[in-house]
Amino acid sequence: MDAKKDEPRYLNAFMSVWSIHKTGEPMQIILDSYWKSLQDFSIDQVEKSFGYALKNMQWFPKPVELRSFIEIGPGDIEDIATVEADKVVNAIRDIGFYKSVVFDDPVTMAVIAQGWGGWMKICEMRDDEIKWFRKDFIKIYKAYLNQGVKKYGHLVGFHEDKNLEKYPEHLTEPVLIGDETKAQKILEYKEKKPKLIEIKKSEIKI
C-alpha cells in the first residue's frame, strides 16, 4: 500500500469493521500496527480481507487473520486443512511411528506436536478414530493458522527417541513428507535470536 494514496481507503476499510465490533475510536498505535502488518499487499487486497471479516467474523480480526485471508484465501483454508489431515493419515499408515518425520507445512507440524503430543503419540491412533481425527485436525489447523502457530525442525520417531543418547551414529535422517524441498527448509529452519545490546558501565547514569 502507498501511504499517501491508499491511507483513506485503508482507514475506511478498517473502520467499517471496527465500528461493528468495538466502541470508541481506535488508538493511533493500533491503526499503525495494522497498516505495517498489511503494507506489503495492495489496497484492493486489504479492502477485500476487511470485507470478508465484516461478513463472516464474530470478532475484530487480528493482522495474521487478515493476512491469511489474502495469502491463502478464506474459502480455501478448510480445503488446505483437509488435505493436510489426509497427508497425516497417509503418513501414519505408510511410515509409522518408528521413523522421525518432517511435513512440508509448519502449521501441520505444530498441530501434531501441540495438538496430539507428537508424532509417536498421533501414530497410536486406531483406524476407527480416523473419522473424528480429521474433524479435530481441521478445527485445530484453522485455529493455529489464524494465530500463526508453527513448528520447525522435525517430529521425533521411536528409533530416535530410544537411540539418540546411546547410538546417535545409527540414526537416519527424518522422512520428508509432501514437497521435499519445503520439508527440507522446515527441517533446517533456524529462528533468529535477538541481538543483545552491550551497555558499558560508563554509559550507565545513576
VENRAPE-V520710 format. One record per run of one state. SS is the DSSP state (helix for helix, strand for strand, loop for the rest). FROM is the first residue (numbers start at 1). TO is the last residue. Records with the same first field share a line. If there is no record, write none. Layout:
SS: FROM-TO, FROM-TO
This chain:
loop: 1-2, 22-27, 39-42, 57-62, 74-76, 95-100, 104-105, 116-118, 123-126, 148-154, 156-157, 164-167, 171-174, 178-179, 189-200, 204-206
helix: 3-21, 28-38, 43-56, 63-73, 77-94, 106-115, 119-122, 127-147, 158-163, 168-170, 180-188, 201-203
strand: 101-103, 155-155, 175-177
